[in-house]
Amino acid sequence: MTQNATLSDRLFEALTDDDTDAPRDIPQAAAEAEPQSFLRHVTALSLTKTADGLINPKLVLSWLLAQGGAPAWAVGLLVPVREAGALLPQLFIAARIRRLARRKWAWAAGSLGQGAMAILIMLAALTLEGAALGLAVVGALAVLAVARSVCSTSYKDVLGRTVDQGRRGTATGLAGSVSAAAVVAFALILMTGVTDRFVTVAMALGLAGSFWCLAAFVFARLDEQPDPGEAEDEGIAAALGQLRYLREDRALVRFVLVRGLLTATALAPPYMVLLGGEGAFGALGALLLASALAALVSAYVWGRLADRSSRTVLALAGLLGAVAMLAALGLAVLGLIGAFWALPAALFVLMLAHQGVRLGRSTYLVDMAPADLRAAYTSVANTVIGVILIAAGALGALASVAGPGAVLAVFAAMSGAAAALARGLPPPKPDEA
């Protein structure tokens, strides 16, 4: 490093600990701007990941709707709408985004869209209640999810064109650590009760919106070199044509079935909040803390195990998810679900399982798919799972009639069935038992 090195150069060197001068797989012009690009990636991702944690449909929005008197069907739609809205459009917008010369503008636009919807959700929370609150929040969340799909589809391309190989994981990992610390701080503020919880949550929603908008500004300043873009077939017919891989690869079909059943681990938390009733209102901070800690303590362990056998990870995660949901039901039957420790403990185990699902499914798909079909297999799997999540939203009607316990029982059965089916998945690589 020269004496004339800027602050960004020094920070880049300290954070990456990489003395390689020659770029590995980015142009020389991008390499010269890499220190600033790296820090902008870390800053933008830290802001958006923190915003995700502050808005958290599984817990924060579920709590908000439950306290605002929204019907159970609205609470039940939160996670399906959020997840499906982020997955379904990718199959149809990917080709259009890849045709852009600078894809950072797609990401920035998506981040601005998410910020606007977060602020709209905050305004709805402050002015509406009951069914009107539920409709407004679910509608704004649907638009937010579509905007998120634009960010998700464009981000890897921008990262690959502005940050060199060997430093990309550091950028995203550092942002994840910063956001996890911020969410833990938010959870502790809620637990201390120093301010009114509703006011704190409303302020957090506004802060999330501001973070997304600020991230768009930071990302737009990336020095992304223009590229002619990739000429690809567009349109619904071309996108849906990729679904033929479901006919051609039975392993993909079984994997999608397992992953579809394991969506239970993502869908269950709002029903746990409903099951907890009034007790969940005071436990929001503890629930957020349990969720954040589960991710921190389990991700590395699941990742190591997934490298040995991703099928085993999927099976264990399914079994653990079923145990967590059945435990919550058992605590409710015993009248203990309102205890300060009960709901956070059950959620902690469930989120341990969910982390295993996320790592196991991504590792298995990457290992199983042919190298030239990984993007197509990912798009196909995401599309089918998006449809499954939309269908799962109908379970909110069951919660309105039979209660959240009935829905949790269905999810426990789904998770258990996934565990059994995962053991029958074909080995994704020859050395996996």
Secondary structure, DSSP 8 states (H G I E B T S, - for coil): --TT--HHHHHHHHHH-----S-SSS-HHHHHTHHHHHHHHHHHHHHHHHHHHHH-IIIIIHHHHHHTT--HHHHHHHHHHHHHHHHTTHHHHHHHHHT-S-THHHHHHHHHHHHHHHHHHHHHHHH--HHHHHHHHHHHHHHHHHHHHHHHHHHHHHHHHHS-TTSHHHHHHHHHHHHHHHHHHHHHHHHHTSS-HHHHHHHHHHHHHHHHHHHHHHHHT-------------SHHHHHHGGGHHHH-HHHHHHHHHHHHTTHHHHHHHHHHHHHTHHHHHTHHHHHHHHHHHHHHHHHHHHHHHHH-HHHHHHHHHHHHHHHHHHHHHHHHTT-TTSTTHHHHHHHHHHHHHHHHHHHHHHHHHHHS-GGGHHHHHHHHHHHHHHHHHHHTTHHHHHHHH-HHHHHHHHHHHHHHHHHHHTTS--SSTT--
